[in-house]
């Protein structure tokens, strides 16, 4: 079962990036190409029936499986990056993290008006980053049709914050 395999491989890093935070490290997954393929296969299966034009991945771990998923589905991939990291004209959105504040950006021409976007990140915690990502997509005139995550820290209730954009919220393992 994929969920149990992920539980076995994902490691906890206490007090990272700040005291009191238990970071869920997905990098051990990347050592196993078969597990990576199984993750993409599972996302493809769970996304069946959802009309998607573009996949947007959130920096930086959201790029890993977001790009693999976009490639597998034959869709464009859009990077959502931390402020100051994109070379072309951008729009930005600031938000609060569970341990600070941040600003993310996307190129102003990243998606066409009316595009149906799936936002992908490795982990859903409080939802601040993906809510900001959804707001960026809306600023561009896109429609958020879903979210996908490897991990959902369900006890932080991030999913509830995403429902106003879409109720298509996929996570492969919940803690």
Backbone as a printed PyTorch tensor [residue, N CA C, xyz], in Angstrom:
tensor([[[  0.8490,  -1.1870,   0.0000],
         [  0.0000,   0.0000,   0.0000],
         [  0.8920,   1.2470,   0.0000]],

        [[  0.5680,   2.1800,  -0.8960],
         [  1.3870,   3.3770,  -1.0640],
         [  1.4330,   4.2220,   0.2050]],

        [[  0.2950,   4.3780,   0.8680],
         [  0.2700,   5.2080,   2.0770],
         [  1.2550,   4.6810,   3.1220]],

        [[  1.2760,   3.3810,   3.3390],
         [  2.1860,   2.8220,   4.3420],
         [  3.6390,   2.9640,   3.9100]],

        [[  3.9050,   2.7810,   2.6310],
         [  5.2750,   2.9550,   2.1240],
         [  5.7430,   4.3890,   2.3700]],

        [[  4.8770,   5.3600,   2.1360],
         [  5.2400,   6.7600,   2.3890],
         [  5.4980,   6.9850,   3.8780]],

        [[  4.6530,   6.4330,   4.7220],
         [  4.8670,   6.5620,   6.1780],
         [  6.2170,   5.9690,   6.5960]],

        [[  6.6020,   4.8800,   5.9420],
         [  7.8690,   4.2310,   6.2760],
         [  9.0830,   5.0370,   5.8120]],

        [[  8.9170,   5.8010,   4.7250],
         [ 10.0590,   6.4830,   4.1030],
         [ 10.2060,   7.9360,   4.5560]],

        [[  9.1030,   8.6490,   4.7110],
         [  9.1770,  10.0580,   5.1230],
         [  9.7480,  10.1220,   6.5420]],

        [[ 10.7150,  11.0070,   6.7320],
         [ 11.3230,  11.0870,   8.0610],
         [ 10.9800,  12.4040,   8.7430]],

        [[ 10.9070,  12.3470,  10.0540],
         [ 10.6370,  13.5230,  10.8770],
         [ 11.9480,  14.1780,  11.2810]],

        [[ 12.0090,  15.5010,  11.1240],
         [ 13.1540,  16.2900,  11.5590],
         [ 12.6370,  17.2650,  12.6150]],

        [[ 12.9330,  17.0020,  13.8980],
         [ 12.4340,  17.8990,  14.9490],
         [ 13.1230,  19.2550,  14.9290]],

        [[ 12.3560,  20.2810,  15.3010],
         [ 12.8610,  21.6490,  15.4520],
         [ 13.4560,  22.2220,  14.1730]],

        [[ 12.8660,  21.8750,  13.0340],
         [ 13.2870,  22.4480,  11.7520],
         [ 12.0550,  22.9050,  11.0060]],

        [[ 12.0390,  24.1030,  10.4860],
         [ 13.0860,  25.1270,  10.4500],
         [ 13.1230,  26.0130,  11.6880]],

        [[ 12.2540,  25.7190,  12.6500],
         [ 12.1990,  26.5220,  13.8740],
         [ 11.8650,  25.5960,  15.0420]],

        [[ 12.2130,  25.9980,  16.2610],
         [ 11.8850,  25.1760,  17.4290],
         [ 10.3820,  24.8850,  17.5030]],

        [[ 10.0690,  23.6380,  17.8250],
         [  8.6750,  23.2280,  17.9630],
         [  8.0520,  22.6840,  16.6920]],

        [[  8.6860,  22.8870,  15.5410],
         [  8.1820,  22.3680,  14.2680],
         [  8.7870,  20.9840,  14.0430]],

        [[  7.9600,  20.0220,  13.6440],
         [  8.4590,  18.7120,  13.2240],
         [  8.3080,  18.6560,  11.7130]],

        [[  9.4250,  18.7820,  11.0210],
         [  9.4580,  18.8400,   9.5580],
         [  9.3260,  17.4400,   8.9750]],

        [[  8.4270,  17.2830,   8.0170],
         [  8.2690,  16.0150,   7.3040],
         [  9.1690,  16.0650,   6.0620]],

        [[ 10.2410,  15.2950,   6.0840],
         [ 11.2520,  15.3080,   5.0250],
         [ 10.9180,  14.2570,   3.9730]],

        [[ 10.6210,  14.7250,   2.7540],
         [ 10.2950,  13.8010,   1.6640],
         [ 11.5180,  13.3930,   0.8600]],

        [[ 12.6860,  13.9460,   1.1440],
         [ 13.8480,  13.6360,   0.2980],
         [ 14.1890,  12.1430,   0.2410]],

        [[ 13.9340,  11.3400,   1.2890],
         [ 14.1940,   9.9020,   1.1300],
         [ 13.3550,   9.2550,   0.0200]],

        [[ 12.1980,   9.8080,  -0.2910],
         [ 11.3720,   9.2960,  -1.3910],
         [ 12.1480,   9.3560,  -2.6990]],

        [[ 12.9370,  10.4040,  -2.8730],
         [ 13.6210,  10.6480,  -4.1400],
         [ 14.6970,   9.6160,  -4.4430]],

        [[ 15.0940,   8.8290,  -3.4510],
         [ 16.0800,   7.7640,  -3.6540],
         [ 15.4710,   6.5320,  -4.3120]],

        [[ 14.1510,   6.5010,  -4.4090],
         [ 13.4440,   5.3150,  -4.8850],
         [ 12.6230,   5.6530,  -6.1370]],

        [[ 13.2100,   5.4130,  -7.3240],
         [ 12.4850,   5.7560,  -8.5600],
         [ 11.1460,   5.0380,  -8.6990]],

        [[ 11.0540,   3.7940,  -8.2200],
         [  9.7780,   3.0740,  -8.3170],
         [  8.7150,   3.7140,  -7.4370]],

        [[  9.1150,   4.1830,  -6.2580],
         [  8.1790,   4.8850,  -5.3810],
         [  7.7500,   6.2070,  -6.0190]],

        [[  8.6810,   6.9140,  -6.6260],
         [  8.3340,   8.1710,  -7.3180],
         [  7.3170,   7.9210,  -8.4220]],

        [[  7.5270,   6.8540,  -9.1890],
         [  6.5700,   6.5210, -10.2520],
         [  5.2100,   6.1420,  -9.6690]],

        [[  5.2190,   5.4220,  -8.5450],
         [  3.9540,   5.0380,  -7.9030],
         [  3.1940,   6.2690,  -7.4180]],

        [[  3.9150,   7.2520,  -6.9150],
         [  3.2830,   8.5050,  -6.4690],
         [  2.6110,   9.1990,  -7.6400]],

        [[  3.3210,   9.3370,  -8.7520],
         [  2.7410,   9.9850,  -9.9290],
         [  1.5480,   9.1800, -10.4320]],

        [[  1.6680,   7.8550, -10.4730],
         [  0.5400,   7.0100, -10.9000],
         [ -0.6870,   7.2440, -10.0230]],

        [[ -0.4710,   7.3360,  -8.7120],
         [ -1.5920,   7.5430,  -7.7880],
         [ -2.2540,   8.9030,  -8.0100]],

        [[ -1.4360,   9.9350,  -8.2140],
         [ -2.0170,  11.2490,  -8.5070],
         [ -2.8270,  11.2020,  -9.8020]],

        [[ -2.2880,  10.5760, -10.8350],
         [ -3.0030,  10.4710, -12.1100],
         [ -4.3490,   9.7770, -11.8950]],

        [[ -4.3460,   8.6730, -11.1640],
         [ -5.5980,   7.9550, -10.8970],
         [ -6.6050,   8.8340, -10.1610]],

        [[ -6.1450,   9.5420,  -9.1400],
         [ -7.0660,  10.3450,  -8.3220],
         [ -7.5490,  11.6080,  -9.0350]],

        [[ -6.8180,  12.0310, -10.0580],
         [ -7.2120,  13.2340, -10.8020],
         [ -8.1330,  12.9110, -11.9820]],

        [[ -8.3800,  11.6490, -12.2160],
         [ -9.2340,  11.2670, -13.3370],
         [-10.6020,  11.9500, -13.2120]],

        [[-11.0410,  12.5400, -14.3020],
         [-12.3260,  13.2110, -14.3280],
         [-12.2660,  14.6940, -13.9860]],

        [[-11.1080,  15.1750, -13.5500],
         [-10.9460,  16.6050, -13.2640],
         [-10.3010,  17.2440, -14.4840]],

        [[-10.9410,  18.2430, -15.0440],
         [-10.4500,  18.9320, -16.2420],
         [ -9.3710,  19.9350, -15.8300]],

        [[ -8.1390,  19.6830, -16.2370],
         [ -6.9910,  20.5110, -15.8570],
         [ -6.2780,  20.9850, -17.1140]],

        [[ -5.9250,  22.2720, -17.1500],
         [ -5.1470,  22.8350, -18.2560],
         [ -3.6790,  23.0210, -17.8970]],

        [[ -3.4020,  23.3030, -16.6260],
         [ -2.0620,  23.6730, -16.1740],
         [ -1.8440,  23.1210, -14.7700]],

        [[ -0.6130,  22.7000, -14.4880],
         [ -0.2460,  22.3500, -13.1230],
         [  0.7540,  23.3910, -12.6340]],

        [[  0.4610,  23.9760, -11.4850],
         [  1.3540,  24.9580, -10.8570],
         [  1.9770,  24.3010,  -9.6360]],

        [[  3.2930,  24.3640,  -9.5430],
         [  4.0060,  23.7810,  -8.4120],
         [  4.6040,  24.8570,  -7.5450]],

        [[  4.5230,  24.6540,  -6.2360],
         [  5.0000,  25.6410,  -5.2670],
         [  6.4360,  25.3140,  -4.8750]],

        [[  7.2840,  26.3510,  -4.9030],
         [  8.7110,  26.2020,  -4.5660],
         [  8.8910,  25.6110,  -3.1840]],

        [[  9.8480,  24.8010,  -3.0510],
         [ 10.6230,  24.1460,  -4.0850],
         [ 10.2560,  22.6820,  -4.2390]],

        [[  9.8280,  22.0640,  -3.1710],
         [  9.5110,  20.6410,  -3.2630],
         [  8.2690,  20.3730,  -4.1050]],

        [[  7.4250,  21.3590,  -4.2980],
         [  6.2700,  21.1960,  -5.1760],
         [  6.6560,  21.0770,  -6.6390]],

        [[  7.8980,  21.4730,  -6.9600],
         [  8.3750,  21.3310,  -8.3320],
         [  8.6320,  19.8670,  -8.6750]],

        [[  9.0620,  19.0900,  -7.6950],
         [  9.5220,  17.7250,  -7.9590],
         [  8.4300,  16.8750,  -8.5850]],

        [[  7.3420,  16.6930,  -7.8760],
         [  6.2690,  15.8480,  -8.3860],
         [  5.2910,  16.6320,  -9.2490]],

        [[  5.2100,  17.9440,  -9.0580],
         [  4.3590,  18.7610,  -9.9200],
         [  4.7950,  18.6840, -11.3670]],

        [[  6.0940,  18.7920, -11.6110],
         [  6.6050,  18.7060, -12.9820],
         [  6.4470,  17.2930, -13.5330]],

        [[  6.7230,  16.2830, -12.7030],
         [  6.5420,  14.8960, -13.1730],
         [  5.0890,  14.6420, -13.5520]],

        [[  4.1740,  15.1500, -12.7300],
         [  2.7520,  14.9660, -12.9960],
         [  2.3300,  15.7050, -14.2690]],

        [[  2.7770,  16.9420, -14.4080],
         [  2.4440,  17.7160, -15.6110],
         [  2.9640,  17.0170, -16.8640]],

        [[  4.1880,  16.5410, -16.8020],
         [  4.7790,  15.8510, -17.9470],
         [  3.9770,  14.6000, -18.2750]],

        [[  3.6460,  13.8390, -17.2670],
         [  2.8780,  12.6050, -17.4660],
         [  1.5100,  12.8860, -18.0910]],

        [[  0.8730,  13.9900, -17.6770],
         [ -0.4520,  14.3390, -18.2060],
         [ -0.3830,  15.1610, -19.4950]],

        [[  0.8270,  15.5090, -19.9310],
         [  0.9840,  16.3060, -21.1520],
         [  0.5050,  17.7320, -20.9790]],

        [[  0.6950,  18.2870, -19.7730],
         [  0.2290,  19.6360, -19.4560],
         [  1.3980,  20.5710, -19.1840]],

        [[  1.1940,  21.8730, -19.3730],
         [  2.2250,  22.8370, -18.9970],
         [  2.4170,  22.8650, -17.4790]],

        [[  3.6270,  23.2010, -17.0790],
         [  3.9640,  23.3520, -15.6580],
         [  4.3470,  24.7990, -15.3940]],

        [[  3.8220,  25.3640, -14.3060],
         [  4.1050,  26.7420, -13.9210],
         [  4.7560,  26.7410, -12.5340]],

        [[  5.9530,  27.3100, -12.4170],
         [  6.5770,  27.4130, -11.0930],
         [  6.0740,  28.6370, -10.3290]],

        [[  5.7070,  28.4200,  -9.0790],
         [  5.3940,  29.5130,  -8.1580],
         [  6.5870,  29.5990,  -7.2230]],

        [[  7.2520,  30.7620,  -7.2330],
         [  8.5410,  30.8680,  -6.5500],
         [  8.5360,  31.9110,  -5.4570]],

        [[  9.5500,  31.8110,  -4.6110],
         [  9.7710,  32.8310,  -3.5960],
         [ 10.1170,  34.1440,  -4.2920]],

        [[  9.8080,  35.2390,  -3.6250],
         [ 10.0160,  36.5660,  -4.1770],
         [ 11.4550,  36.7640,  -4.6470]],

        [[ 11.5720,  37.3660,  -5.8430],
         [ 12.8850,  37.7220,  -6.3760],
         [ 13.6010,  36.6190,  -7.1250]],

        [[ 12.9540,  35.4910,  -7.3670],
         [ 13.6340,  34.3630,  -8.0120],
         [ 13.2120,  34.1350,  -9.4610]],

        [[ 12.2040,  34.8380,  -9.9250],
         [ 11.7580,  34.6750, -11.3120],
         [ 12.2990,  35.8250, -12.1630]],

        [[ 12.7660,  35.5280, -13.3740],
         [ 13.4540,  36.5440, -14.1710],
         [ 12.5670,  37.5220, -14.9330]],

        [[ 11.3180,  37.1720, -15.1720],
         [ 10.4370,  38.0090, -15.9880],
         [  9.5180,  38.8060, -15.0740]],

        [[  8.6220,  39.5870, -15.6410],
         [  7.6650,  40.3830, -14.8620],
         [  6.7640,  39.4510, -14.0590]],

        [[  6.5340,  39.8150, -12.7990],
         [  5.7880,  38.9390, -11.9010],
         [  4.6390,  39.6710, -11.2210]],

        [[  3.7490,  38.8680, -10.6530],
         [  2.7780,  39.3520,  -9.6860],
         [  3.0870,  38.6100,  -8.3900]],

        [[  2.7110,  39.1930,  -7.2580],
         [  3.0970,  38.5820,  -5.9890],
         [  1.9260,  38.5280,  -5.0180]],

        [[  2.1150,  37.6860,  -3.9950],
         [  1.1380,  37.5360,  -2.9210],
         [  1.9170,  37.2400,  -1.6430]],

        [[  1.6410,  38.0230,  -0.6090],
         [  2.2810,  37.7890,   0.6910],
         [  1.3250,  37.0280,   1.5950]],

        [[  1.8910,  36.2580,   2.5190],
         [  1.0840,  35.4270,   3.4060],
         [  1.8920,  35.0810,   4.6480]],

        [[  1.1770,  34.5810,   5.6510],
         [  1.8290,  34.1570,   6.8900],
         [  2.0840,  32.6590,   6.8470]],

        [[  3.2610,  32.2780,   7.2830],
         [  3.6110,  30.8760,   7.4660],
         [  3.3410,  30.5030,   8.9140]],

        [[  3.3840,  29.2030,   9.1930],
         [  3.2390,  28.7870,  10.5810],
         [  4.4360,  29.2260,  11.4190]],

        [[  5.5300,  29.6430,  10.7550],
         [  6.7280,  30.0800,  11.4800],
         [  7.3160,  31.3620,  10.8990]],

        [[  6.4850,  32.2500,  10.3280],
         [  7.0010,  33.5110,   9.7940],
         [  6.0970,  34.0930,   8.7290]],

        [[  6.6780,  34.8640,   7.8200],
         [  5.9470,  35.4780,   6.7200],
         [  6.7500,  35.3200,   5.4460]],

        [[  6.0680,  35.2670,   4.3080],
         [  6.7460,  35.0880,   3.0290],
         [  5.9420,  35.7410,   1.9150]],

        [[  6.5940,  35.8980,   0.7800],
         [  5.9530,  36.3960,  -0.4380],
         [  6.3270,  35.4540,  -1.5690]],

        [[  5.3270,  35.0760,  -2.3540],
         [  5.5750,  34.2450,  -3.5250],
         [  5.1730,  35.0090,  -4.7740]],

        [[  5.7160,  34.5570,  -5.9010],
         [  5.4700,  35.2220,  -7.1760],
         [  5.2720,  34.2000,  -8.2860]],

        [[  4.6670,  34.6850,  -9.3500],
         [  4.5150,  33.9060, -10.5700],
         [  4.6640,  34.8890, -11.7300]],

        [[  5.1510,  34.4060, -12.8690],
         [  5.2360,  35.2780, -14.0440],
         [  3.8350,  35.7560, -14.4270]],

        [[  3.7540,  37.0030, -14.8260],
         [  2.4600,  37.5850, -15.1580],
         [  1.8010,  36.9300, -16.3720]],

        [[  2.5750,  36.2180, -17.1740],
         [  2.0240,  35.5250, -18.3440],
         [  2.0270,  34.0040, -18.1590]],

        [[  2.0160,  33.5450, -16.9190],
         [  2.1760,  32.1140, -16.6090],
         [  1.0320,  31.2480, -17.1050]],

        [[ -0.1850,  31.7600, -17.0210],
         [ -1.3490,  30.9650, -17.4410],
         [ -2.2940,  31.8410, -18.2490]],

        [[ -2.9710,  31.2630, -19.2290],
         [ -3.9530,  32.0370, -19.9790],
         [ -5.2210,  32.2920, -19.1550]],

        [[ -5.8970,  33.3570, -19.4750],
         [ -7.1690,  33.6930, -18.8310],
         [ -8.1150,  32.4980, -18.9230]],

        [[ -8.7310,  32.1560, -17.8000],
         [ -9.6920,  31.0640, -17.7680],
         [ -9.0860,  29.6750, -17.6300]],

        [[ -7.7560,  29.5740, -17.5690],
         [ -7.1100,  28.2590, -17.4550],
         [ -7.5510,  27.5650, -16.1670]],

        [[ -7.7220,  26.2630, -16.2580],
         [ -8.0810,  25.4410, -15.0970],
         [ -6.7830,  24.8870, -14.5080]],

        [[ -6.4740,  25.3020, -13.2740],
         [ -5.1720,  25.0290, -12.6730],
         [ -5.2850,  24.0830, -11.4840]],

        [[ -4.3910,  23.1000, -11.4610],
         [ -4.1770,  22.2570, -10.2900],
         [ -2.9180,  22.7820,  -9.6040]],

        [[ -3.0000,  23.0580,  -8.3160],
         [ -1.8370,  23.5170,  -7.5520],
         [ -1.2780,  22.3250,  -6.7850]],

        [[  0.0360,  22.0970,  -6.9510],
         [  0.6920,  20.9800,  -6.2950],
         [  1.7910,  21.4690,  -5.3500]],

        [[  1.8370,  20.8590,  -4.1740],
         [  2.9450,  21.0660,  -3.2410],
         [  3.2050,  19.7390,  -2.5380]],

        [[  4.3390,  19.6320,  -1.9050],
         [  4.6660,  18.3680,  -1.2500],
         [  3.8410,  18.1460,   0.0020]],

        [[  3.5080,  19.2380,   0.7010],
         [  2.8880,  19.0950,   2.0130],
         [  1.8860,  20.2190,   2.2640]],

        [[  0.7600,  19.8530,   2.8530],
         [ -0.2320,  20.8320,   3.2960],
         [ -0.1790,  20.9060,   4.8100]],

        [[  0.1410,  22.0870,   5.3210],
         [  0.1370,  22.3150,   6.7700],
         [ -1.0580,  23.2130,   7.0770]],

        [[ -0.8210,  24.4790,   7.3470],
         [ -1.9220,  25.3950,   7.6480],
         [ -2.6130,  25.9210,   6.3920]],

        [[ -1.9830,  25.7400,   5.2430],
         [ -2.5750,  26.1580,   3.9810],
         [ -2.1600,  27.5310,   3.4960]],

        [[ -1.3430,  28.2440,   4.2510],
         [ -0.9750,  29.6040,   3.8760],
         [ -0.3390,  29.7220,   2.5070]],

        [[  0.6040,  28.8540,   2.1980],
         [  1.3130,  28.9320,   0.9220],
         [  0.3970,  28.6210,  -0.2480]],

        [[ -0.4200,  27.5790,  -0.1200],
         [ -1.2780,  27.2300,  -1.2510],
         [ -2.4630,  28.1750,  -1.3920]],

        [[ -2.9300,  28.7630,  -0.3170],
         [ -3.9560,  29.8060,  -0.4380],
         [ -3.3680,  30.9900,  -1.2060]],

        [[ -2.1490,  31.3920,  -0.8600],
         [ -1.4940,  32.4790,  -1.5900],
         [ -1.2960,  32.1010,  -3.0580]],

        [[ -0.9530,  30.8540,  -3.3040],
         [ -0.7900,  30.3720,  -4.6860],
         [ -2.1110,  30.4410,  -5.4470]],

        [[ -3.1920,  30.0350,  -4.7990],
         [ -4.5180,  30.0960,  -5.4280],
         [ -4.8970,  31.5460,  -5.7340]],

        [[ -4.5830,  32.4520,  -4.8160],
         [ -4.8700,  33.8710,  -5.0610],
         [ -4.0730,  34.3950,  -6.2500]],

        [[ -2.8280,  33.9460,  -6.3880],
         [ -2.0270,  34.3410,  -7.5560],
         [ -2.7000,  33.8710,  -8.8480]],

        [[ -3.1660,  32.6260,  -8.8480],
         [ -3.8150,  32.0980, -10.0500],
         [ -5.0760,  32.8930, -10.3670]],

        [[ -5.8380,  33.2320,  -9.3450],
         [ -7.0470,  34.0340,  -9.5680],
         [ -6.7080,  35.4230, -10.0920]],

        [[ -5.6190,  36.0230,  -9.6150],
         [ -5.1940,  37.3280, -10.1210],
         [ -4.9020,  37.2660, -11.6160]],

        [[ -4.4580,  36.0970, -12.0770],
         [ -4.1610,  35.9150, -13.5010],
         [ -5.4120,  35.5430, -14.3060]],

        [[ -6.5500,  35.4160, -13.6340],
         [ -7.7900,  35.0640, -14.3170],
         [ -7.9880,  33.5730, -14.4910]],

        [[ -7.1960,  32.7690, -13.7920],
         [ -7.3290,  31.3130, -13.8630],
         [ -8.3440,  30.8280, -12.8280]],

        [[ -8.7420,  29.5840, -12.9680],
         [ -9.6650,  28.9390, -12.0450],
         [ -8.9280,  27.7680, -11.3920]],

        [[ -8.8860,  27.7400, -10.0840],
         [ -8.2520,  26.6300,  -9.3730],
         [ -9.2540,  25.4800,  -9.3070]],

        [[ -8.8780,  24.3470,  -9.9160],
         [ -9.7870,  23.2000,  -9.9620],
         [ -9.3830,  22.0980,  -8.9850]],

        [[ -8.2450,  22.2940,  -8.2970],
         [ -7.8420,  21.2890,  -7.3230],
         [ -6.4610,  21.5420,  -6.7590]],

        [[ -6.1570,  20.7250,  -5.7650],
         [ -4.8700,  20.7690,  -5.0710],
         [ -4.3910,  19.3370,  -4.8900]],

        [[ -3.0870,  19.1370,  -4.9710],
         [ -2.5400,  17.8140,  -4.6990],
         [ -1.3020,  17.9340,  -3.8130]],

        [[ -1.1980,  16.9910,  -2.8740],
         [ -0.1110,  16.9630,  -1.8990],
         [  0.3040,  15.5260,  -1.6600]],

        [[  1.5570,  15.3220,  -1.3690],
         [  1.9850,  14.0110,  -0.8950],
         [  1.4940,  13.8420,   0.5400]],

        [[  1.7150,  14.8660,   1.3700],
         [  1.4100,  14.8050,   2.7990],
         [  0.4220,  15.8950,   3.1780]],

        [[ -0.5240,  15.5410,   4.0410],
         [ -1.4410,  16.5080,   4.6280],
         [ -1.3250,  16.3920,   6.1460]],

        [[ -0.8990,  17.4660,   6.7970],
         [ -0.8970,  17.5060,   8.2620],
         [ -2.3110,  17.8840,   8.6830]],

        [[ -3.1720,  16.9020,   8.6430],
         [ -4.6180,  17.0720,   8.8050],
         [ -4.9880,  17.7990,  10.1000]],

        [[ -4.2210,  17.5950,  11.1530],
         [ -4.5150,  18.2120,  12.4480],
         [ -4.3840,  19.7330,  12.4250]],

        [[ -3.7490,  20.2850,  11.3730],
         [ -3.6300,  21.7450,  11.2450],
         [ -4.7740,  22.3590,  10.4410]],

        [[ -5.6640,  21.5280,   9.9120],
         [ -6.8850,  21.9740,   9.2250],
         [ -6.6530,  22.8540,   8.0030]],

        [[ -5.5420,  22.6480,   7.3110],
         [ -5.2750,  23.4280,   6.1000],
         [ -6.3000,  23.2040,   5.0060]],

        [[ -6.8480,  21.9930,   4.9280],
         [ -7.8390,  21.6930,   3.8840],
         [ -9.0360,  22.6250,   3.9550]],

        [[ -9.4390,  22.9790,   5.1470],
         [-10.5760,  23.8790,   5.3100],
         [-10.3680,  25.2290,   4.6600]],

        [[ -9.1320,  25.6980,   4.6470],
         [ -8.8230,  26.9940,   4.0240],
         [ -8.8570,  26.9210,   2.5010]],

        [[ -8.7370,  25.7260,   1.9470],
         [ -8.6830,  25.5770,   0.4910],
         [-10.0540,  25.4180,  -0.1530]],

        [[-11.0440,  25.0540,   0.6520],
         [-12.3720,  24.7300,   0.1290],
         [-13.0080,  25.8770,  -0.6480]],

        [[-12.6470,  27.1160,  -0.3210],
         [-13.2610,  28.2400,  -1.0500],
         [-12.7740,  28.3120,  -2.4950]],

        [[-11.6520,  27.6340,  -2.7830],
         [-11.1290,  27.6050,  -4.1500],
         [-11.5750,  26.3480,  -4.8860]],

        [[-11.4860,  25.2050,  -4.1960],
         [-11.8830,  23.9270,  -4.7870],
         [-11.9850,  22.8780,  -3.6840]],

        [[-12.9320,  21.9560,  -3.8510],
         [-13.0330,  20.8550,  -2.8850],
         [-12.2880,  19.6130,  -3.3730]],

        [[-11.6110,  19.7240,  -4.5160],
         [-10.7510,  18.6480,  -5.0040],
         [ -9.3890,  18.7610,  -4.3340]],

        [[ -9.2430,  18.1110,  -3.1970],
         [ -8.0130,  18.1710,  -2.4150],
         [ -7.5070,  16.7420,  -2.2510]],

        [[ -6.3930,  16.4520,  -2.8920],
         [ -5.8380,  15.1110,  -2.8840],
         [ -4.5720,  15.1040,  -2.0210]],

        [[ -4.5140,  14.1670,  -1.1010],
         [ -3.2770,  13.9370,  -0.3410],
         [ -3.0870,  12.4350,  -0.2230]],

        [[ -1.8470,  12.0020,  -0.3420],
         [ -1.5600,  10.5720,  -0.3570],
         [ -1.4010,   9.9830,   1.0450]],

        [[ -0.9970,  10.8180,   1.9930],
         [ -0.8800,  10.3610,   3.3740],
         [ -1.2330,  11.5060,   4.3120]],

        [[ -1.9880,  11.1850,   5.3470],
         [ -2.3940,  12.2020,   6.3300],
         [ -1.7820,  11.8730,   7.6820]],

        [[ -1.3740,  12.9320,   8.3610],
         [ -0.8610,  12.8100,   9.7370],
         [ -1.7480,  13.6340,  10.6360]]])
